[in-house]
Amino acid sequence: MKSNTKFDTKKIVGTAIFAATAYVVALVCNVIPPIAGFLSLDVKDAVIAIAAFVYGPVSGVAIALIAAALELFTFSTTAWYGFIMNFASSAVFALTASLIYKFKRTLNGALIGFLAAVAMTTGVMLLLNTFVTPLYLTYFVGMPADGAGEMVRELLPSVLLPFNFAKALLNASCALLLYKPLISALSRAGLITGRTGGFTFNKNSVIILIIGGVCLAASIVIIAILA
């Protein structure tokens, strides 16, 4: 019982650290001007996905909820619309990647998990853009309902699809590049047990760096074009 309590305490502390980190990352990224006037770009989903890899899918979803709620009550200017979109993006990305990795804890499992997360997040966000974004444009921007719906339909292939894909790809690349250093730091801090506390550079590290770098470059190019 004492051992379980100690483990739960470490998990709670680690979860709180990841939630705070995700919020700070979102706050820092908030200075980036939104694309098309309402599409915010941040990399907090990468932090939340790493947390889900470490503490499990449920913890990842919980951190996504906490981070979205903190944004809602602090610096968000999009009210419930932003909350729904922020939570959905983070939760779907982290949940998809971590569920696959949970059953296949290998490099291939991580890569497949992030690839599936990019596809799933892009699809879910496009669905939400179709139904939620017109409501935001109507009730918060003041556009007529018909005009808002038509505008979103026009933006779907030219802006919303590439943006959602690029944002998910950016978060996947950041998660790949940051995973080992963060795990190493948490291990040295005693917040993770059963893992090596040192950063080991090996063949897998090279593969991760190459894939992460390529994905990062591709996402930056797409975002630069949209901006």
N, C-alpha and C positions, 0 to 999 in steps of 0.2 A: 504494500500500500504506500509506503514512504517513497519507494522508487517511482511509482506511477505519479504520485503527487509532484515529485521533482520534475518528471518529464513534462507533465501538464503545465507547470509553471514556466519552464523553458519555452514551451510551445506558445503560451500566451504572450510572453515577453517578445519572442521572435515575431509573432503575428502583429503585435502592436508596433514593433520597429518597422516592419514592412508596410503597414498601413500608413504610418507617419511619413515614411520615405516616399510612398506613392503620392501622398497629398502634396508634399514639398515639390516633387518633380512636376506635378500638375500645376502648382502655383508658379514655379519658375517658367514653365512652358507657356503660361498664360500671357506672357509678354509678346508672344508671336502673334502677329495680326491674323485673324481668321480668314480662311479662304472662302470666297464667294459670300463673305459677310457673316457667315454663321457656322462654318466648319472649323472647329478648333483642333489644333495639332499638338499632341503630347505623347510622351513615351512611358507613361505610368503603367500601361498594360504590361510592359516588359517586366517591371518590378513585381507586379501582382502575379504574373505567370511564374516567375522564379519562386515566389513564396508558395504557390500551389505545387510546384515540383518538390519543394522541401517539406511542407506541412500537409499536403493533400488538397484535392479539388475543393472540398468543403471550405477549408480555410481560405482558399483563393477567392471563392465567391463572397465569403464574409468580408474579406479585405476590400474587394471591389465595391461592396455595399457601403462600407465605412468611408472609403475615399470619396465616393460619389456624394454621400450625405454631407461630408465636410465641405466639399466644393459648393454644394447647394446653399449651405448656410454661411458661406464666407465670401468668395469672390465671384461666384457664378452670376451671370447676367441673363441666363436663359431659363431660370426657374425650373418647374417640373420637367419641361422638355429636355433641358440639359441633363437633369438627374437621370431620366430614363435612358437617354442615349449614352451617357457616361457609364452607367452601371451595366447596361447591356453589352457595350463594347468590351469592357474589362472582364466581365463575368464569362462571356462566351469564349473570349480568347484564352483566358486562363483555364477554364473548365475543359475545353476541348484538348488543349495541349497536355494538360496534366493527367487527364483520364487515359490518354494513349500511353504516356510515359509511365503511368502507374503499373500498367500491365506489360510494358516492354522497356525496362530500365537499361537501355543501351543508347549509344550514339544514334543509331538508326531510329530508335523509338522516339528520341528527342526531336530529330529532324522531321520525322513523319508527323509527330505531334504538332510541331510549329507550322508545317505545311498545311495540315488539316485546320489548324486554328486560323490561319490567314484566309483560307477558303470559307470556313464557316462564319467567321466574323464579317467578312465582306458581304456574304449573302444575307445574314441577319440584319446588318446595318442598312443595306439597300431596302429590305422589307420595311424596317422602321422609318427610313427616309420617305418611303412611299406613303405611309399612313400617318406618321407623327409630324414630320416636317411641315406639311401643309397646315396643320393645326397651329404650329408655332408661328408660321408666316401670317396666318389669319388673326390669331388672338394677341400676339405680341408685337408683330410688325404692322398689323393693320391692313394687310392685303385682302382683297375680296376672295372668298373661298374658291370660286372657280379659277381665278387668276393664280392663286397659290398652288392649286393642284396642277394646273397646266405648266407652271414654272418648274415645279419639281419633276414632272415627267420629262421636260426638256433637258433638265440638268442630270437626270439619271445616267445616261450613257456617256456624256461629255465631261462631267465634273464629279458626281457622287460615286460612280463606280471606280474610276481611277483613284479618287481620294481615299475611299475606304480601303481599297486594295493596298495603296501606298502606305497608309497609316499602319495597317496590320503588318505589312512587310517590314516597315521600320521598327515596330515593336518586336517582331520576331528576331530581327538581326541584332537589336540591342540586347535582347535576352540571351542570345547565343554568345555574344561577346562578353557579357557581364556575369554570366552564371558561375563560372569557375572562380573568379576573384571574390564574388560575394559569398559563395559557399566557403571558401578558404577563410575569409574574415569571420564569418559566423562560427566556424569550427574553432578558430583560435579564441573566440570570445566565450566558448563553452555553451553556445546556444543550439548547437547541433551535435548529436552524438553518433558514433558509428561511421564517421567520415574522416578522411585525412584532413589535417589542418593546414597542409602546405599546398601551394600552387605548383602542380607538376605539369611541365610542358612536354607533351608527347605527340604521337602521330594524330590522335584524336583532336588534340588542341589545334594542330595545324589545319585539319579539315574544318573544324568549327570556325577558326579565324577566316579562312578563305570563303566559306559559304556565308558567314556573317558579313564579311566585307563586301561581297558581291551584292547581297540583298540590301545592305545599307546604301550602296552606291545607286542601285536601281530605284530604291524608294526616294532618295534625294532628287534624282533626275525627274521622276514623275511629279513630285511635289513642286519642284522648281518650275516645271512647265505649267502646272495649274496656277501657281502664284503669279 
